């Protein structure tokens, strides 16, 4: 079995709605494991998820912009000085 981690929301009827579509063959049965936050964490978790999503989206936008204008470095240069043991 292959595991995919994805966020979603449970609505008033108890139905699960995923934040983004799954990239799998359509009409495939899946096993779902739902991890719920503890009540004390629940209030802050939603705000943290939104902040992380915003931060990730901004980071992607900046990286995409840098790539489009050619503000990049060769991978070989990025590895210089890194000791991989």
C-alpha positions as CSV (number, residue, x, y, z in Angstrom):
1,X,0.0,0.0,0.0
2,X,1.1,3.5,-0.8
3,X,0.5,6.3,1.8
4,X,-0.4,9.9,0.8
5,X,-0.7,12.6,3.4
6,X,-3.2,15.4,2.6
7,X,-5.2,17.9,4.6
8,X,-9.0,18.1,4.5
9,X,-12.0,19.3,6.4
10,X,-15.0,17.5,7.9
11,X,-18.3,19.4,7.2
12,X,-21.5,19.6,9.3
13,X,-22.7,16.2,7.9
14,X,-19.5,14.5,8.8
15,X,-18.3,14.3,5.2
16,X,-14.6,14.6,4.5
17,X,-13.5,17.1,1.8
18,X,-9.9,17.1,0.7
19,X,-8.1,20.4,0.3
20,X,-6.7,19.3,-3.1
21,X,-7.6,16.5,-5.5
22,X,-5.8,13.2,-5.2
23,X,-3.5,12.2,-8.2
24,X,-4.6,8.6,-8.4
25,X,-6.5,6.4,-10.8
26,X,-10.2,7.4,-10.7
27,X,-12.8,5.0,-9.2
28,X,-10.2,3.4,-7.0
29,X,-11.1,2.3,-3.5
30,X,-8.9,3.7,-0.8
31,X,-8.4,3.2,2.9
32,X,-8.7,6.5,4.9
33,X,-7.1,7.1,8.3
34,X,-8.2,10.3,10.0
35,X,-5.9,12.0,12.5
36,X,-7.8,14.5,14.7
37,X,-6.0,17.2,16.7
38,X,-6.6,17.3,20.4
39,X,-9.2,19.8,21.5
40,X,-6.6,22.1,23.2
41,X,-4.6,22.2,19.9
42,X,-7.6,22.5,17.6
43,X,-8.1,26.3,17.8
44,X,-4.4,27.1,17.2
45,X,-3.9,24.4,14.6
46,X,-6.2,26.0,12.0
47,X,-4.3,29.3,12.3
48,X,-1.0,27.6,12.1
49,X,-2.0,25.6,9.0
50,X,-3.1,28.8,7.3
51,X,0.2,30.5,8.2
52,X,2.2,27.5,6.9
53,X,0.2,27.5,3.7
54,X,0.7,31.2,3.1
55,X,4.4,30.9,3.9
56,X,4.8,27.9,1.5
57,X,2.8,29.6,-1.2
58,X,4.9,32.8,-0.9
59,X,8.1,30.8,-1.0
60,X,7.0,29.0,-4.1
61,X,6.0,32.2,-5.8
62,X,9.4,33.7,-5.0
63,X,11.3,30.6,-6.2
64,X,9.2,30.5,-9.4
65,X,9.9,34.2,-10.0
66,X,13.7,33.7,-9.5
67,X,13.7,30.8,-11.9
68,X,11.8,32.8,-14.5
69,X,14.3,35.7,-14.4
70,X,17.3,33.4,-14.4
71,X,18.3,34.1,-10.8
72,X,19.5,30.6,-10.2
73,X,22.7,28.7,-9.3
74,X,24.0,25.4,-10.7
75,X,23.4,22.4,-8.4
76,X,27.1,21.6,-8.4
77,X,27.7,25.1,-6.9
78,X,25.1,24.5,-4.2
79,X,26.9,21.3,-3.1
80,X,30.3,23.0,-2.7
81,X,31.5,22.9,0.9
82,X,28.9,20.4,2.0
83,X,30.4,17.2,3.5
84,X,28.1,14.2,2.9
85,X,29.0,11.3,5.1
